[in-house]
Amino acid sequence: MTSFDTSPQLNVWRALLALAVVFVMLATTGWTALSSHRATTSLQASLTAWEHGRIGGHRLPDPDGSPARLARFFASLTARQRAGLAHDYPLAVGNMNGAPVGLRYRANRIALKKARKVEKKRMHDSRLSAAGQQQAGRRMHRFESLMRADRRILAFDPDGSGRVAEVFGNLTRAERISVVVPGVDTDLLTFQRTNRRYTAPVGMAKALYAAERTASPTTRTAVIAWADYTAPSGLGVDAATAMRAEEGAIRLNALLGALPGSAPVSVFCHSYGSVLCGVAAHAMPRRVADIAVAASPGMRVSQASHLGTDARVWAMRDADDWVQDVPYLEVGGLGHGADPVSAAFGARVLSARDAEGHSGYFEPGTDSLRNLADIGVGAYDAVRCAHHDDGCRAGLSGGTTAGRA
């Protein structure tokens, strides 16, 4: 969802960057190290159970095996056997790259039902504070919402602040696939909003899916709201470094490498999500045709050519987006490098007219959303450039649609 929202936070960024040397010194002495002694999570427990499981007298395959190998394993089973695995190991199957998409949806619905039961019980746990019981209630209602029959949950992890990914459209039949990567303060509870809906991953993905269908009604598209990483919470050291981005990049590339079919993929990265995409770019599969960043604090490189990808790199920033005032540099691990909309960076710079600040890039009716949709359906001849010229379209042929009216 939205990554950085208020001007006082800019001062936090400047302070963090000014104190770069201090943080580096603290890190080298171990002051910033996190404890490695963590309780076993629900997902880990499900994976451990899978590793000890058997079917038809044979051990189950390595859950971290290649998606192709896992796909062959599931294809060798009967429908009843697949359903049994989803029932017995819902979190493992629901998050397993290589498992059939429909089976993942089914498994995650089972996992959500179990997680909802846990939170319902916690709502009345006298050992919790009133605030803790209220938080449990909010999580229970979120799980109920995600469990709805019309929702397609591709990934789900209830532990900690939680992780989730949702699909809009038919992923297995799509001719074009888009992945929305959000930024700071994204978790299970902020995955979807009633107010300011287009600042949250679900609203972003829904708006993009609708805009893509408008841009090319005959193109079968699917959009993934991907909040399946642990995003930084607020503007702290995590947001000013690439630590969360590096962890998330591994997860993003695991997803991209396991997507069904061979449809071209476009990755749309907002705010801190663009840091993650910058870190992930060099290892993205070749089917990723486009990486588009909006409201970016940097992509951890000085030039787009250093991302190590053959994908087209696009960038946009609204004139009123305060992220433009963040120092575009990297010092001692703090900061995220060059400005992606600068001429020196070398991205294709798109119009973001009417985006209305840092969080409005997916608002219906904006140039920013129309541009993202045109990229998503491959209508490159229809995108609008930032500088009232054709510079961002240089060297590109038209896509699959007649373009925008």
C-alpha positions as CSV (number, residue, x, y, z in Angstrom):
1,M,0.0,0.0,0.0
2,T,1.1,3.6,0.5
3,S,4.7,3.8,1.5
4,F,5.5,7.3,2.7
5,D,2.7,9.8,3.3
6,T,3.5,12.9,5.3
7,S,6.1,15.6,5.0
8,P,7.4,15.2,8.6
9,Q,8.6,11.7,7.5
10,L,10.9,13.4,5.0
11,N,12.8,14.7,8.0
12,V,13.1,11.2,9.3
13,W,14.7,10.1,6.0
14,R,17.1,13.0,6.1
15,A,18.1,12.2,9.7
16,L,18.6,8.5,8.9
17,L,20.8,9.3,6.0
18,A,22.8,11.9,8.0
19,L,23.4,9.2,10.6
20,A,24.5,6.6,8.1
21,V,27.9,6.1,9.6
22,V,26.5,5.7,13.1
23,F,24.1,3.0,12.0
24,V,26.9,1.2,10.1
25,M,29.0,1.2,13.2
26,L,26.2,0.0,15.3
27,A,25.4,-2.8,12.8
28,T,29.1,-4.0,12.8
29,T,29.0,-4.3,16.6
30,G,25.8,-6.3,16.5
31,W,23.5,-3.7,18.1
32,T,21.0,-3.9,15.2
33,A,21.0,-7.7,14.9
34,L,17.7,-9.4,15.3
35,S,17.3,-12.5,17.4
36,S,17.4,-15.7,15.4
37,H,15.5,-17.7,18.1
38,R,12.0,-17.5,16.9
39,A,9.1,-19.8,17.6
40,T,8.0,-22.1,14.8
41,T,5.4,-20.5,12.7
42,S,2.2,-22.0,11.4
43,L,3.6,-22.2,7.9
44,Q,6.8,-23.8,9.0
45,A,4.8,-26.3,11.0
46,S,2.8,-27.2,7.9
47,L,5.9,-27.6,5.8
48,T,7.5,-29.8,8.4
49,A,4.5,-32.0,8.5
50,W,4.6,-32.2,4.7
51,E,8.2,-33.2,4.8
52,H,7.3,-36.2,7.0
53,G,4.2,-37.0,5.0
54,R,3.6,-39.9,2.6
55,I,1.1,-40.6,-0.2
56,G,0.6,-44.0,-1.8
57,G,3.4,-45.4,0.3
58,H,5.9,-42.8,-1.0
59,R,7.4,-39.7,0.6
60,L,6.2,-36.3,-0.5
61,P,8.6,-34.3,-2.6
62,D,10.7,-31.5,-1.3
63,P,8.4,-28.5,-0.9
64,D,11.3,-26.2,-2.0
65,G,11.9,-28.3,-5.1
66,S,11.6,-26.7,-8.6
67,P,8.1,-25.6,-9.6
68,A,8.3,-27.9,-12.6
69,R,9.1,-30.9,-10.5
70,L,6.3,-30.1,-8.1
71,A,3.9,-29.5,-11.0
72,R,4.7,-33.0,-12.3
73,F,4.1,-34.5,-8.9
74,F,0.7,-32.9,-8.5
75,A,-0.2,-33.9,-12.1
76,S,0.5,-37.5,-11.3
77,L,-2.1,-37.6,-8.5
78,T,-5.9,-38.1,-8.7
79,A,-8.2,-35.3,-7.9
80,R,-9.0,-36.9,-4.6
81,Q,-5.3,-37.2,-3.6
82,R,-4.7,-33.6,-4.4
83,A,-7.7,-32.5,-2.4
84,G,-6.4,-34.7,0.5
85,L,-3.1,-32.9,0.5
86,A,-4.7,-29.5,0.5
87,H,-6.8,-30.6,3.5
88,D,-3.9,-32.1,5.4
89,Y,-1.3,-29.5,4.7
90,P,-3.2,-26.3,3.8
91,L,-0.5,-23.7,4.4
92,A,2.2,-25.8,2.7
93,V,0.1,-26.4,-0.4
94,G,-1.4,-22.9,-0.4
95,N,2.1,-21.3,-0.6
96,M,3.8,-24.0,-2.7
97,N,5.2,-22.7,-6.0
98,G,4.4,-25.5,-8.5
99,A,1.1,-26.6,-7.0
100,P,-1.8,-26.1,-9.3
101,V,-3.3,-22.6,-9.0
102,G,-6.8,-23.9,-8.2
103,L,-5.5,-26.2,-5.6
104,R,-3.7,-23.3,-3.9
105,Y,-6.9,-21.3,-3.8
106,R,-8.6,-24.3,-2.2
107,A,-5.8,-24.9,0.4
108,N,-5.7,-21.3,1.4
109,R,-9.4,-21.2,2.0
110,I,-8.9,-24.1,4.4
111,A,-6.0,-22.3,6.0
112,L,-8.0,-19.1,6.4
113,K,-10.8,-21.0,8.0
114,K,-8.4,-22.4,10.6
115,A,-6.8,-19.0,11.2
116,R,-10.2,-17.4,11.6
117,K,-11.1,-20.0,14.3
118,V,-7.9,-19.1,16.2
119,E,-8.6,-15.4,16.1
120,K,-12.2,-15.9,17.2
121,K,-11.0,-17.7,20.2
122,R,-8.5,-15.0,21.0
123,M,-11.2,-12.3,20.9
124,H,-12.5,-13.7,24.1
125,D,-9.1,-14.6,25.7
126,S,-9.0,-12.9,29.1
127,R,-5.2,-13.0,29.1
128,L,-5.2,-10.4,26.3
129,S,-5.7,-6.7,26.8
130,A,-8.7,-5.0,25.3
131,A,-6.5,-3.8,22.5
132,G,-5.3,-7.3,21.9
133,Q,-8.8,-8.6,21.8
134,Q,-9.8,-5.9,19.4
135,Q,-6.8,-6.7,17.1
136,A,-7.9,-10.3,17.1
137,G,-11.3,-9.2,16.0
138,R,-9.9,-7.2,13.2
139,R,-7.9,-10.2,12.0
140,M,-10.8,-12.5,12.2
141,H,-13.0,-10.3,10.1
142,R,-10.1,-9.9,7.5
143,F,-9.8,-13.7,7.3
144,E,-13.6,-14.0,6.8
145,S,-13.4,-11.5,4.0
146,L,-10.5,-13.4,2.3
147,M,-12.4,-16.7,2.7
148,R,-15.3,-15.6,0.4
149,A,-16.0,-18.0,-2.5
150,D,-15.3,-15.3,-5.1
151,R,-11.8,-14.6,-3.9
152,R,-8.7,-16.3,-5.2
153,I,-6.0,-16.3,-2.6
154,L,-2.7,-17.4,-4.1
155,A,-0.6,-17.1,-0.9
156,F,-1.4,-16.7,2.8
157,D,0.6,-16.7,6.0
158,P,-1.2,-15.7,9.2
159,D,1.8,-15.3,11.4
160,G,3.2,-11.9,12.6
161,S,1.8,-9.1,10.5
162,G,0.9,-11.6,7.9
163,R,1.4,-12.1,4.1
164,V,-1.1,-12.6,1.4
165,A,-1.4,-12.5,-2.4
166,E,-4.7,-12.4,-4.4
167,V,-5.5,-13.0,-8.1
168,F,-8.0,-11.0,-10.2
169,G,-8.9,-12.8,-13.4
170,N,-8.1,-16.2,-14.6
171,L,-4.4,-16.8,-14.0
172,T,-4.1,-20.1,-15.9
173,R,-5.7,-18.7,-19.1
174,A,-4.3,-15.2,-19.1
175,E,-2.6,-13.8,-22.1
176,R,-1.0,-11.0,-20.1
177,I,-0.2,-11.1,-16.3
178,S,0.4,-8.1,-14.1
179,V,1.9,-8.2,-10.6
180,V,1.4,-5.3,-8.2
181,V,4.2,-4.9,-5.6
182,P,3.2,-2.5,-2.8
183,G,5.4,-0.7,-0.3
184,V,5.8,0.2,3.4
185,D,3.1,-0.7,6.0
186,T,1.6,-3.5,3.9
187,D,0.3,-6.4,5.9
188,L,-2.9,-8.5,6.3
189,L,-4.9,-5.7,7.9
190,T,-3.8,-3.1,5.3
191,F,-4.1,-5.4,2.3
192,Q,-7.6,-3.9,1.7
193,R,-9.2,-0.6,2.6
194,T,-12.7,0.7,2.6
195,N,-11.6,4.3,2.6
196,R,-8.9,5.4,0.2
197,R,-9.3,1.9,-1.3
198,Y,-6.8,2.6,-4.2
199,T,-3.9,3.1,-1.8
200,A,-4.1,-0.6,-0.7
201,P,-3.0,-3.6,-2.7
202,V,-6.4,-5.0,-3.4
203,G,-7.7,-1.6,-4.6
204,M,-4.6,-1.1,-6.7
205,A,-5.0,-4.5,-8.4
206,K,-8.7,-4.2,-8.9
207,A,-8.3,-0.8,-10.5
208,L,-5.5,-2.0,-12.8
209,Y,-7.5,-5.1,-13.8
210,A,-10.5,-2.9,-14.7
211,A,-8.3,-0.5,-16.6
212,E,-6.6,-3.3,-18.5
213,R,-10.0,-4.7,-19.6
214,T,-11.0,-1.2,-20.8
215,A,-7.7,-0.8,-22.6
216,S,-8.0,-4.1,-24.4
217,P,-11.4,-5.9,-23.9
218,T,-10.3,-8.9,-26.0
219,T,-7.1,-9.6,-24.1
220,R,-7.4,-12.1,-21.3
221,T,-5.6,-10.5,-18.3
222,A,-4.9,-11.4,-14.7
223,V,-3.6,-9.2,-12.0
224,I,-1.9,-10.3,-8.8
225,A,-2.1,-8.1,-5.6
226,W,1.2,-9.3,-4.2
227,A,1.7,-8.6,-0.5
228,D,3.6,-11.8,0.1
229,Y,6.6,-10.3,1.8
230,T,7.3,-8.6,5.1
231,A,7.2,-4.9,4.3
232,P,8.9,-2.3,6.5
233,S,6.7,-0.9,9.2
234,G,6.8,2.9,9.0
235,L,9.8,5.0,8.2
236,G,12.6,3.3,10.2
237,V,15.9,1.8,9.3
238,D,14.1,-1.1,7.5
239,A,12.5,1.4,5.1
240,A,15.8,3.2,4.5
241,T,17.8,0.0,3.7
242,A,17.3,-2.9,1.3
243,M,17.0,-5.6,4.0
244,R,13.3,-6.2,3.5
245,A,13.6,-5.7,-0.2
246,E,16.3,-8.4,-0.4
247,E,14.1,-10.8,1.5
248,G,11.1,-9.9,-0.6
249,A,13.0,-10.2,-3.9
250,I,13.6,-13.9,-3.3
251,R,9.9,-14.4,-2.7
252,L,8.8,-12.4,-5.7
253,N,11.2,-14.2,-8.1
254,A,9.9,-17.5,-6.7
255,L,6.4,-16.5,-7.6
256,L,7.4,-15.2,-11.0
257,G,9.3,-18.4,-11.8
258,A,6.2,-20.5,-11.0
259,L,3.5,-18.7,-12.8
260,P,1.5,-21.0,-15.1
261,G,1.7,-20.7,-18.8
262,S,4.0,-18.5,-20.8
263,A,2.1,-15.2,-20.9
264,P,4.3,-12.0,-20.7
265,V,4.4,-10.5,-17.2
266,S,4.5,-6.9,-16.2
267,V,5.6,-6.0,-12.7
268,F,4.2,-2.7,-11.2
269,C,6.1,-1.5,-8.1
270,H,5.0,1.3,-5.8
271,S,7.2,3.3,-3.5
272,Y,9.3,0.9,-1.4
273,G,8.0,-1.9,-3.7
274,S,10.2,-0.4,-6.4
275,V,13.3,-0.9,-4.2
276,L,12.3,-4.6,-4.0
277,C,11.8,-4.8,-7.7
278,G,15.2,-3.2,-8.3
279,V,16.9,-5.8,-6.2
280,A,14.9,-8.6,-7.8
281,A,15.3,-7.4,-11.4
282,H,18.5,-9.3,-12.3
283,A,17.0,-12.7,-11.4
284,M,13.5,-12.2,-12.9
285,P,12.6,-14.8,-15.5
286,R,12.8,-13.8,-19.1
287,R,9.0,-13.7,-19.5
288,V,9.0,-10.5,-17.4
289,A,8.6,-7.9,-20.2
290,D,8.1,-4.8,-18.1
291,I,9.1,-3.3,-14.8
292,A,7.3,-0.1,-14.0
293,V,7.9,1.9,-10.8
294,A,5.8,4.7,-9.4
295,A,6.7,7.1,-6.5
296,S,10.1,5.4,-6.2
297,P,12.7,6.3,-3.6
298,G,15.3,4.5,-5.8
299,M,16.0,1.0,-7.2
300,R,19.4,0.4,-5.6
301,V,21.3,1.2,-8.9
302,S,22.6,4.3,-10.5
303,Q,21.2,3.5,-14.0
304,A,18.4,1.3,-15.4
305,S,21.0,-0.6,-17.5
306,H,22.6,-1.8,-14.2
307,L,19.4,-3.7,-13.2
308,G,20.6,-6.7,-15.2
309,T,17.3,-7.3,-16.9
310,D,16.1,-7.3,-20.5
311,A,12.7,-6.1,-19.4
312,R,11.6,-2.6,-20.4
313,V,12.0,-0.2,-17.4
314,W,9.4,2.5,-16.9
315,A,9.2,5.2,-14.2
316,M,6.6,7.8,-13.2
317,R,6.2,10.4,-10.4
318,D,3.4,12.9,-9.8
319,A,4.5,16.5,-9.6
320,D,3.0,16.7,-6.1
321,D,4.6,13.6,-4.8
322,W,6.8,14.5,-1.9
323,V,9.1,11.5,-2.5
324,Q,10.9,13.7,-4.9
325,D,12.4,15.5,-1.9
326,V,14.0,12.3,-0.5
327,P,17.8,12.4,-1.1
328,Y,18.5,10.1,-4.0
329,L,21.7,8.5,-2.8
330,E,23.0,5.6,-0.9
331,V,25.4,6.0,2.0
332,G,26.6,3.1,4.1
333,G,23.6,1.0,3.1
334,L,21.0,3.7,3.8
335,G,19.1,5.3,0.9
336,H,18.2,3.6,-2.4
337,G,20.3,5.3,-5.0
338,A,19.5,7.3,-8.1
339,D,16.2,8.9,-9.0
340,P,14.4,6.6,-11.5
341,V,12.7,9.5,-13.3
342,S,15.9,11.4,-13.9
343,A,17.3,11.5,-17.4
344,A,20.6,10.0,-16.3
345,F,18.9,6.9,-14.9
346,G,17.6,5.9,-18.4
347,A,14.1,4.6,-17.7
348,R,11.2,5.3,-19.9
349,V,9.5,8.2,-18.1
350,L,5.7,8.2,-18.1
351,S,3.1,10.8,-17.4
352,A,1.5,10.6,-13.9
353,R,-0.9,13.5,-14.4
354,D,-3.8,13.6,-11.9
355,A,-2.2,11.0,-9.6
356,E,-2.5,13.5,-6.7
357,G,0.5,12.8,-4.6
358,H,2.3,9.8,-3.3
359,S,-0.6,7.4,-3.0
360,G,-2.8,8.2,-6.0
361,Y,-1.2,6.3,-8.9
362,F,-3.9,3.7,-9.1
363,E,-6.8,6.1,-8.9
364,P,-9.3,5.6,-11.8
365,G,-9.2,8.4,-14.4
366,T,-5.5,9.2,-13.9
367,D,-2.8,9.2,-16.6
368,S,-0.8,7.0,-14.3
369,L,-3.3,4.2,-14.1
370,R,-4.1,4.4,-17.9
371,N,-0.4,4.1,-18.6
372,L,0.1,1.2,-16.3
373,A,-2.9,-0.6,-17.9
374,D,-1.5,0.1,-21.4
375,I,1.8,-1.5,-20.4
376,G,0.0,-4.4,-18.8
377,V,-1.8,-5.3,-22.0
378,G,1.2,-4.5,-24.2
379,A,-0.2,-1.4,-25.8
380,Y,3.1,0.5,-25.8
381,D,2.1,2.8,-28.6
382,A,-0.7,4.2,-26.4
383,V,1.3,5.2,-23.4
384,R,1.7,8.9,-22.6
385,C,5.2,10.2,-21.9
386,A,6.0,12.6,-19.1
387,H,7.6,15.3,-21.3
388,H,4.9,15.8,-24.0
389,D,7.0,13.9,-26.6
390,D,7.4,10.4,-27.8
391,G,10.7,9.7,-25.9
392,C,9.3,7.0,-23.6
393,R,8.1,5.1,-26.6
394,A,11.3,5.2,-28.6
395,G,12.1,2.0,-30.3
396,L,8.9,0.3,-29.3
397,S,6.3,-1.2,-31.6
398,G,2.6,-1.2,-30.9
399,G,1.1,-3.8,-28.7
400,T,-1.9,-6.0,-28.7
401,T,-4.6,-3.3,-28.7
402,A,-5.7,-0.4,-30.8
403,G,-4.6,1.9,-28.0
404,R,-6.5,4.4,-25.9
405,A,-9.2,6.5,-27.3
